[in-house]
Amino acid sequence: MTPEDRRYTACADAEFLYYGAKHQAKYPLPPLTCGASPVLISKAVVANLNIPVYLFNAGLLHTPPVPLIDLGGAPARCLSQGAAMDIATVKHLLAQGLRWGDQLSADITDGYLILSECVVGGTTTALAILTGLGIDAIDKVNSSHPVCNHGQKWDLVQAGLAKMPPSVDPLALIAAVGDPMQVVVAGMAIAASRSCGVLLGGGTQMLAVYALIQAIAHTYSLSWQPAEVVIGTTRWVAEDPTGATVDLAQSFPKNSIPPLLATQLSFTNSRYPQLQAYERGFVKEGVGAGAACIAASLSQNWQQNQLLAAIEAQLEQLSTN
């Protein structure tokens, strides 16, 4: 994937998640040999289980051509400057997250809300937030690369944290070195947990969100239900030999270690090399792929063969479109 492709990753994933493979996309998924987009996994589950999808724009450079809810955010600047976002924008996005968490959970009487993300470079801002909150995350976050570029991430994080003023305010930390998704999802989860379960779909990015939930709720005296919030990811993240997701979760304070689930989905026997690439460490997670598979297993008792067949069907449609 080229740097130009990365500017449109969220647009392409949003279009595919909403419309599917047969749609003539304005922002098509880039043709990848080293790992197809994880949105194929999420779309396979969403389409087969008829899960309602709500797409939120928290601060994209380009607006996806799909029905979405614009939260009035703005693109974050590079965290290395210690001034990623304006504090007013962060506070606005938190209010939006709390509002939509209430709204999305209002009609859930016997179920749970899945909150997922598409943030290019999001594991670097995750490292920054976790470190800023005092959690030992060095060399523990993941990457879409087979071998995580820990040194590059850490250099950026150190530069950003060195430039921000000392503060115990988690919103100030987000403004300095975070990204718009983090504060929105934290707000949504806080509010939604009061009335239903919440499955945070992602790996180390959602561990950072979980840490923010704790910090924001404590700092601003917001009620939430920790027992209702879990993180769901993929086996490729949980078992990544160049990351340490489980160790990172256990680095939280003893009384607040986040519950972490992982789907056992495997592409070892896939007939598509783009999917087999996951087994070599490419991509690993994104767009709630792991959480979607967990949901399919919980609600429909889907096994490996059913998941693989549904995902390969999406790829087949895409390749013949």
C-alpha positions as CSV (number, residue, x, y, z in Angstrom):
1,M,0.0,0.0,0.0
2,T,1.4,3.4,-1.0
3,P,1.3,6.6,1.1
4,E,-1.4,7.9,-1.2
5,D,-3.5,4.8,-0.7
6,R,-3.3,5.3,3.0
7,R,-5.0,8.8,2.7
8,Y,-8.1,7.0,1.4
9,T,-8.0,3.8,3.5
10,A,-11.0,4.8,5.7
11,C,-13.0,5.9,2.6
12,A,-12.4,2.6,0.8
13,D,-13.2,0.6,3.9
14,A,-16.4,2.6,4.6
15,E,-17.6,2.2,1.1
16,F,-17.0,-1.6,1.1
17,L,-18.5,-2.1,4.5
18,Y,-21.7,-0.2,3.5
19,Y,-22.2,-1.2,-0.1
20,G,-20.2,-4.4,-0.6
21,A,-18.3,-5.8,-3.5
22,K,-20.8,-5.2,-6.3
23,H,-20.8,-1.5,-5.8
24,Q,-18.8,0.7,-8.2
25,A,-16.7,2.4,-5.6
26,K,-15.4,5.9,-5.8
27,Y,-12.6,4.7,-3.5
28,P,-12.0,1.1,-4.3
29,L,-10.0,-1.2,-2.0
30,P,-6.4,-1.2,-3.2
31,P,-5.3,-4.4,-4.9
32,L,-3.1,-6.0,-2.3
33,T,-1.1,-9.3,-2.6
34,C,0.3,-9.0,0.9
35,G,-3.0,-9.1,2.8
36,A,-6.5,-8.0,1.8
37,S,-8.3,-5.4,3.8
38,P,-9.8,-6.6,7.1
39,V,-13.1,-5.0,6.0
40,L,-13.7,-8.2,4.0
41,I,-13.9,-10.1,7.3
42,S,-16.3,-7.5,8.8
43,K,-18.5,-7.3,5.8
44,A,-18.8,-11.0,5.6
45,V,-20.3,-11.1,9.1
46,V,-22.4,-8.0,8.8
47,A,-23.9,-9.1,5.5
48,N,-24.7,-12.6,6.7
49,L,-26.0,-11.7,10.2
50,N,-27.8,-8.5,9.0
51,I,-26.0,-6.4,11.6
52,P,-27.0,-2.7,11.4
53,V,-24.0,-0.5,10.6
54,Y,-23.5,3.2,11.6
55,L,-20.6,5.0,10.1
56,F,-19.1,8.0,11.9
57,N,-16.7,10.6,10.6
58,A,-14.6,11.9,13.6
59,G,-12.1,13.8,11.5
60,L,-11.2,12.5,8.1
61,L,-9.2,14.3,5.4
62,H,-11.7,13.1,2.8
63,T,-15.4,12.3,3.3
64,P,-16.5,8.7,2.2
65,P,-19.4,8.7,-0.3
66,V,-21.7,6.7,2.1
67,P,-24.5,7.7,4.5
68,L,-22.6,8.7,7.6
69,I,-22.8,10.7,10.8
70,D,-20.4,13.7,10.8
71,L,-19.3,14.4,14.3
72,G,-17.7,17.8,13.5
73,G,-14.1,16.7,14.1
74,A,-11.0,17.5,12.3
75,P,-7.9,15.6,11.1
76,A,-5.2,15.2,13.7
77,R,-1.8,16.7,13.1
78,C,1.3,14.6,13.6
79,L,1.7,13.6,17.2
80,S,5.4,14.3,17.2
81,Q,4.6,18.0,17.5
82,G,2.7,17.5,20.8
83,A,-0.2,19.5,19.4
84,A,-2.3,16.9,17.5
85,M,-5.7,18.5,18.0
86,D,-7.2,21.6,19.6
87,I,-8.6,21.0,23.1
88,A,-11.9,22.4,22.0
89,T,-12.2,19.8,19.3
90,V,-11.4,17.0,21.8
91,K,-14.1,18.2,24.2
92,H,-16.6,18.5,21.4
93,L,-15.8,15.0,20.2
94,L,-16.2,13.6,23.8
95,A,-19.6,15.2,24.0
96,Q,-20.5,13.7,20.7
97,G,-19.3,10.3,21.8
98,L,-21.3,10.4,25.0
99,R,-24.4,11.5,23.1
100,W,-24.2,8.8,20.5
101,G,-23.3,6.1,23.0
102,D,-26.6,6.9,24.8
103,Q,-28.5,7.0,21.5
104,L,-27.1,3.8,20.0
105,S,-27.6,1.8,23.2
106,A,-31.2,3.1,23.9
107,D,-32.9,0.4,21.7
108,I,-30.6,-2.5,22.7
109,T,-32.6,-4.7,25.2
110,D,-30.8,-8.0,24.9
111,G,-27.5,-7.5,23.1
112,Y,-24.4,-5.4,22.9
113,L,-22.8,-2.6,20.9
114,I,-19.7,-3.2,18.8
115,L,-17.5,-0.1,18.4
116,S,-14.7,-0.4,15.9
117,E,-12.2,1.9,14.0
118,C,-10.3,2.6,10.9
119,V,-7.3,4.7,11.8
120,V,-4.2,4.6,9.7
121,G,-1.2,4.9,12.0
122,G,-3.5,4.3,15.0
123,T,-1.1,2.1,16.9
124,T,1.3,4.9,17.2
125,T,-1.2,7.2,18.8
126,A,-2.3,4.3,21.0
127,L,1.3,3.9,22.2
128,A,1.4,7.7,22.9
129,I,-1.8,7.6,24.9
130,L,-0.9,4.5,26.9
131,T,2.5,5.9,27.7
132,G,1.1,9.2,28.7
133,L,-1.3,7.5,31.1
134,G,1.6,5.7,32.8
135,I,1.1,2.2,31.2
136,D,4.2,0.4,30.1
137,A,3.5,0.0,26.4
138,I,7.0,0.2,24.9
139,D,7.5,-2.6,22.3
140,K,4.1,-4.0,23.0
141,V,1.7,-2.4,20.4
142,N,1.0,-4.1,17.1
143,S,1.4,-3.1,13.5
144,S,0.0,-4.1,10.1
145,H,3.6,-5.0,9.1
146,P,5.0,-8.5,9.8
147,V,7.6,-7.0,12.0
148,C,6.4,-4.1,14.1
149,N,8.4,-0.8,13.6
150,H,8.6,-0.2,17.3
151,G,11.6,2.2,17.1
152,Q,9.9,4.5,14.6
153,K,6.8,4.6,16.7
154,W,8.7,5.3,19.9
155,D,10.7,8.1,18.4
156,L,7.5,9.9,17.4
157,V,5.9,9.3,20.7
158,Q,8.8,10.6,22.7
159,A,9.0,13.7,20.6
160,G,5.3,14.4,21.1
161,L,5.2,13.8,24.8
162,A,8.3,15.9,25.3
163,K,6.6,18.9,23.8
164,M,3.3,18.8,25.7
165,P,2.9,20.6,29.0
166,P,2.7,18.4,32.2
167,S,-0.9,17.5,32.7
168,V,-3.0,14.8,34.4
169,D,-6.0,15.7,32.2
170,P,-6.7,12.9,29.7
171,L,-8.3,15.3,27.3
172,A,-5.2,17.4,27.2
173,L,-3.2,14.2,26.5
174,I,-5.5,13.3,23.6
175,A,-5.2,16.9,22.2
176,A,-1.4,16.6,22.4
177,V,-0.7,13.1,21.0
178,G,-4.0,11.3,20.3
179,D,-6.4,10.9,17.4
180,P,-10.1,11.8,17.0
181,M,-11.3,8.2,17.1
182,Q,-10.0,7.6,20.6
183,V,-12.0,10.2,22.4
184,V,-15.2,9.5,20.4
185,V,-15.1,5.7,21.1
186,A,-14.2,6.3,24.8
187,G,-17.3,8.6,25.1
188,M,-19.5,6.1,23.3
189,A,-18.4,3.2,25.5
190,I,-18.8,5.1,28.7
191,A,-22.4,6.1,27.9
192,A,-23.4,2.8,26.3
193,S,-22.0,0.7,29.2
194,R,-24.7,2.1,31.4
195,S,-27.4,0.2,29.6
196,C,-25.8,-2.6,27.5
197,G,-22.7,-4.5,26.8
198,V,-19.9,-3.0,24.7
199,L,-17.5,-4.9,22.5
200,L,-14.5,-2.7,21.5
201,G,-13.4,-4.1,18.2
202,G,-9.6,-3.8,17.8
203,G,-6.3,-4.7,19.3
204,T,-3.8,-2.3,21.0
205,Q,-5.8,0.7,19.7
206,M,-8.7,-0.4,21.8
207,L,-6.5,-1.0,24.8
208,A,-5.6,2.7,24.5
209,V,-9.3,3.5,24.3
210,Y,-10.0,1.4,27.4
211,A,-7.3,3.2,29.3
212,L,-8.9,6.5,28.2
213,I,-12.3,5.3,29.4
214,Q,-10.9,4.8,32.8
215,A,-9.0,8.1,32.9
216,I,-11.8,10.2,31.5
217,A,-14.5,8.6,33.8
218,H,-12.3,9.2,36.8
219,T,-11.2,12.7,36.0
220,Y,-14.7,14.0,35.0
221,S,-16.7,11.9,37.4
222,L,-18.6,10.1,34.7
223,S,-20.4,6.8,35.6
224,W,-19.8,3.7,33.6
225,Q,-20.0,0.0,34.0
226,P,-16.6,-1.7,33.6
227,A,-18.1,-5.2,33.7
228,E,-20.0,-4.4,30.5
229,V,-16.9,-3.5,28.4
230,V,-14.6,-6.0,26.7
231,I,-12.1,-5.9,23.9
232,G,-12.3,-8.2,20.9
233,T,-9.5,-8.8,18.4
234,T,-8.0,-11.4,16.2
235,R,-5.6,-14.3,16.9
236,W,-3.1,-12.6,14.7
237,V,-2.9,-9.6,17.1
238,A,-3.1,-11.7,20.3
239,E,-0.3,-14.1,19.1
240,D,1.8,-11.5,17.2
241,P,5.4,-12.4,18.0
242,T,6.6,-8.8,17.3
243,G,4.0,-7.3,19.7
244,A,2.7,-8.1,23.2
245,T,-1.0,-7.5,23.3
246,V,-1.7,-9.8,26.3
247,D,1.3,-8.5,28.2
248,L,0.1,-4.9,27.5
249,A,-3.4,-5.7,28.9
250,Q,-1.8,-7.1,32.0
251,S,0.3,-3.9,32.4
252,F,-2.8,-2.1,33.5
253,P,-3.3,-1.5,37.2
254,K,-4.2,-4.8,38.9
255,N,-7.8,-3.8,39.6
256,S,-8.5,-2.5,36.1
257,I,-7.0,-5.1,33.7
258,P,-9.2,-5.0,30.5
259,P,-11.0,-8.2,29.4
260,L,-9.5,-9.4,26.1
261,L,-11.0,-11.8,23.7
262,A,-9.7,-13.1,20.4
263,T,-11.3,-15.0,17.5
264,Q,-9.5,-18.1,16.4
265,L,-10.1,-17.4,12.7
266,S,-7.4,-18.9,10.6
267,F,-6.5,-18.4,6.9
268,T,-4.0,-21.2,6.7
269,N,-6.3,-23.2,4.4
270,S,-7.6,-20.3,2.4
271,R,-7.4,-20.6,-1.4
272,Y,-6.6,-16.9,-1.6
273,P,-3.0,-15.8,-1.1
274,Q,-4.3,-12.3,0.0
275,L,-5.8,-14.1,3.0
276,Q,-3.0,-16.5,3.6
277,A,-0.8,-13.4,4.0
278,Y,-2.5,-12.8,7.4
279,E,-0.7,-16.0,8.6
280,R,2.6,-14.4,7.8
281,G,1.9,-11.4,9.9
282,F,0.4,-8.9,7.4
283,V,-2.6,-6.7,8.3
284,K,-3.8,-8.7,11.4
285,E,-6.8,-6.5,12.3
286,G,-9.0,-3.5,11.4
287,V,-12.6,-2.3,10.9
288,G,-13.7,-4.5,13.8
289,A,-12.7,-7.7,12.1
290,G,-12.0,-9.7,15.2
291,A,-15.1,-8.4,17.0
292,A,-17.2,-9.3,14.0
293,C,-16.0,-12.9,14.1
294,I,-16.6,-13.1,17.8
295,A,-20.1,-11.8,17.3
296,A,-20.7,-14.5,14.7
297,S,-19.5,-17.2,17.0
298,L,-21.5,-15.9,20.0
299,S,-24.8,-15.3,18.1
300,Q,-24.8,-18.0,15.4
301,N,-22.1,-20.4,16.8
302,W,-20.2,-20.0,13.5
303,Q,-17.1,-22.1,13.3
304,Q,-13.9,-21.8,11.3
305,N,-15.4,-23.3,8.1
306,Q,-18.4,-21.0,8.1
307,L,-16.3,-17.8,8.7
308,L,-13.8,-18.8,6.1
309,A,-16.5,-19.5,3.5
310,A,-18.3,-16.2,4.1
311,I,-15.0,-14.2,3.9
312,E,-13.8,-16.0,0.7
313,A,-17.2,-15.3,-0.9
314,Q,-16.7,-11.6,-0.3
315,L,-13.2,-11.7,-1.9
316,E,-14.5,-13.8,-4.8
317,Q,-17.2,-11.2,-5.5
318,L,-14.6,-8.4,-5.3
319,S,-12.3,-10.2,-7.7
320,T,-15.0,-10.8,-10.3
321,N,-16.6,-7.3,-10.0
